[in-house]
Amino acid sequence: MLYEREGNDCMVKHYSYRVDHDVGFAPYVVGNVAIVCGCKSSTIERWAKPGTWVVGIGGKSTGKPDAVIYALRVDYTPAFAEFSERWPTESKRHSSMGTDPDVPVLVSEHFYYFGNNAPKLPQSLKHIVIRAQGCKRINDSDIPKLCRLLARQGEPGVYGVPNNEPVFSMPKTARRPASGCRIPRHKC
């Protein structure tokens, strides 16, 4: 379903960052949910709001440089303490990092995880690649292009396995039918 943003939600911003290694931790996929926690806790995880798109671009160590390791639309941003109560098993994977109980966790039910099958970016999106640590803001005008790339891959879900030696086994998640990649309508 298309959603509309009102009030401060009109300030939703989208981000890309370079994935240093792809071991099934960020995002961590369980069932039909992708979770990002403890990876960009001082930047993207603090700034993202429901509706934000986050794109993990492969670094050299992933074996898939400049390819889309994952892309997700943030649906929820509970604080780690709330996340731990709602998803106790999943939170244990991240609590070993000493996660601040107030740091938001990015939870998505609309994600594409490609891992070892990461697609290359088309020329029209190569500018979203970040060549260093940190993150890069993606322009709103790039989101429809991203969604078209993702839609060509199929419905949201898991399309690969981690490129690097996993820290833990990634649960098998079937591709699930979903409403497709839809662009939010701005009311601002």
C-alpha positions as CSV (number, residue, x, y, z in Angstrom):
1,M,0.0,0.0,0.0
2,L,1.2,3.5,-0.7
3,Y,1.7,5.6,2.3
4,E,1.7,9.3,2.8
5,R,4.0,11.3,4.9
6,E,2.7,14.1,7.0
7,G,4.3,16.7,9.3
8,N,7.9,16.0,10.2
9,D,7.9,12.8,8.2
10,C,8.3,14.9,5.1
11,M,11.9,15.1,6.1
12,V,12.5,11.4,5.4
13,K,16.0,11.0,3.9
14,H,17.5,8.0,2.2
15,Y,21.1,6.6,2.5
16,S,23.7,4.4,1.1
17,Y,26.8,3.1,2.8
18,R,29.7,0.8,2.0
19,V,29.2,-2.7,3.4
20,D,32.6,-3.7,4.8
21,H,31.8,-7.4,5.0
22,D,28.7,-9.4,4.3
23,V,28.3,-12.1,7.0
24,G,24.5,-12.1,7.5
25,F,24.6,-9.6,10.4
26,A,23.6,-6.3,8.7
27,P,21.0,-6.9,7.7
28,Y,20.1,-9.9,9.8
29,V,17.1,-11.6,8.1
30,V,14.7,-13.6,10.2
31,G,11.4,-14.8,8.7
32,N,10.0,-11.9,6.6
33,V,11.9,-9.2,8.5
34,A,15.3,-7.6,7.9
35,I,17.0,-6.0,10.9
36,V,19.9,-3.5,10.9
37,C,21.3,-2.8,14.4
38,G,24.8,-1.8,15.5
39,C,26.2,-1.2,12.0
40,K,25.6,2.5,11.6
41,S,24.4,3.4,15.1
42,S,25.9,6.9,15.1
43,T,24.5,7.9,11.7
44,I,21.8,6.1,9.6
45,E,20.3,4.2,12.5
46,R,19.8,7.5,14.4
47,W,18.6,9.4,11.4
48,A,16.3,6.9,9.6
49,K,12.5,7.1,9.9
50,P,9.8,4.9,8.7
51,G,9.9,5.3,4.9
52,T,13.7,5.8,4.7
53,W,15.5,3.6,2.1
54,V,18.8,2.2,3.2
55,V,21.1,0.7,0.5
56,G,24.2,-1.4,1.5
57,I,26.7,-1.2,-1.3
58,G,29.4,-3.9,-1.4
59,G,33.0,-3.0,-0.5
60,K,36.1,-4.8,-1.8
61,S,36.1,-7.3,1.1
62,T,32.6,-8.5,0.2
63,G,33.7,-9.8,-3.2
64,K,30.9,-7.8,-4.7
65,P,32.3,-4.2,-4.9
66,D,29.9,-1.5,-5.9
67,A,27.0,-4.0,-6.2
68,V,23.7,-3.9,-4.1
69,I,24.2,-6.2,-1.2
70,Y,20.8,-5.2,0.2
71,A,18.2,-2.5,0.1
72,L,15.4,-2.0,2.5
73,R,12.6,0.4,3.3
74,V,12.5,1.1,7.0
75,D,9.1,0.2,8.5
76,Y,9.8,0.5,12.2
77,T,12.5,2.2,14.4
78,P,12.1,0.9,17.9
79,A,14.7,1.7,20.5
80,F,17.0,-1.3,21.2
81,A,15.3,-1.8,24.6
82,E,11.8,-2.0,22.9
83,F,13.3,-4.2,20.1
84,S,14.7,-6.6,22.8
85,E,11.3,-7.0,24.4
86,R,9.5,-7.6,21.1
87,W,12.1,-9.7,19.4
88,P,14.2,-11.3,22.3
89,T,15.8,-14.0,20.2
90,E,16.9,-11.6,17.5
91,S,18.2,-9.0,19.9
92,K,20.6,-11.5,21.5
93,R,22.6,-11.5,18.3
94,H,23.1,-7.7,18.7
95,S,23.4,-7.4,22.4
96,S,26.9,-8.7,22.5
97,M,28.0,-5.4,20.8
98,G,26.9,-3.5,24.0
99,T,24.1,-1.8,22.1
100,D,22.8,1.4,23.7
101,P,19.2,0.7,24.8
102,D,18.1,4.0,23.3
103,V,19.7,3.5,19.8
104,P,17.0,2.9,17.2
105,V,16.9,-0.5,15.4
106,L,15.9,-0.5,11.7
107,V,13.2,-3.1,11.0
108,S,11.9,-3.7,7.5
109,E,9.3,-6.0,6.1
110,H,10.1,-4.6,2.6
111,F,13.6,-5.6,1.8
112,Y,15.8,-7.2,-0.8
113,Y,18.9,-9.1,0.4
114,F,21.1,-10.2,-2.5
115,G,24.4,-11.2,-0.9
116,N,26.4,-13.3,-3.3
117,N,23.9,-12.5,-6.1
118,A,24.2,-8.7,-5.7
119,P,23.3,-6.9,-8.8
120,K,25.5,-4.1,-10.2
121,L,24.1,-0.6,-10.2
122,P,23.0,0.8,-13.5
123,Q,24.9,3.9,-14.8
124,S,22.0,6.1,-13.6
125,L,22.6,5.1,-10.0
126,K,26.4,4.7,-9.8
127,H,26.6,8.1,-8.1
128,I,25.0,6.6,-4.9
129,V,28.1,4.6,-4.3
130,I,30.2,5.9,-1.4
131,R,33.9,5.3,-1.7
132,A,34.8,5.7,2.0
133,Q,33.5,5.0,5.5
134,G,30.4,6.7,6.6
135,C,27.2,7.1,4.6
136,K,25.9,9.1,1.7
137,R,22.5,10.7,1.3
138,I,20.5,9.5,-1.7
139,N,18.3,12.1,-3.5
140,D,14.6,11.5,-3.5
141,S,14.7,11.5,-7.3
142,D,16.9,8.4,-7.2
143,I,14.4,6.3,-5.2
144,P,12.1,5.6,-8.3
145,K,15.3,4.4,-10.2
146,L,16.3,2.2,-7.3
147,C,12.8,0.7,-7.0
148,R,12.8,-0.1,-10.7
149,L,16.1,-1.9,-10.3
150,L,14.8,-3.8,-7.4
151,A,11.5,-4.7,-9.1
152,R,13.4,-6.2,-12.0
153,Q,14.9,-8.6,-9.5
154,G,11.5,-9.8,-8.4
155,E,9.4,-9.5,-5.2
156,P,11.0,-8.4,-1.9
157,G,12.8,-11.1,0.0
158,V,16.1,-13.1,0.1
159,Y,18.0,-13.8,-3.2
160,G,21.4,-14.9,-2.0
161,V,23.6,-15.9,0.9
162,P,26.3,-13.9,2.6
163,N,29.4,-13.3,0.6
164,N,31.8,-13.7,3.5
165,E,32.2,-16.4,6.1
166,P,29.0,-16.1,8.3
167,V,29.3,-15.4,12.0
168,F,26.2,-17.4,12.4
169,S,23.9,-19.2,10.0
170,M,21.4,-17.1,8.2
171,P,17.9,-18.5,8.4
172,K,16.4,-19.7,5.2
173,T,13.7,-17.2,4.1
174,A,11.5,-17.9,1.2
175,R,10.8,-15.2,-1.3
176,R,7.5,-13.9,-0.2
177,P,4.8,-12.2,-2.2
178,A,4.6,-8.6,-1.4
179,S,3.1,-5.4,-2.7
180,G,6.2,-4.6,-4.7
181,C,8.4,-1.6,-4.6
182,R,6.3,1.5,-4.2
183,I,7.3,5.1,-4.0
184,P,5.9,7.1,-1.1
185,R,3.6,10.0,-2.1
186,H,4.7,13.3,-0.6
187,K,2.0,15.6,0.9
188,C,4.5,18.3,1.7
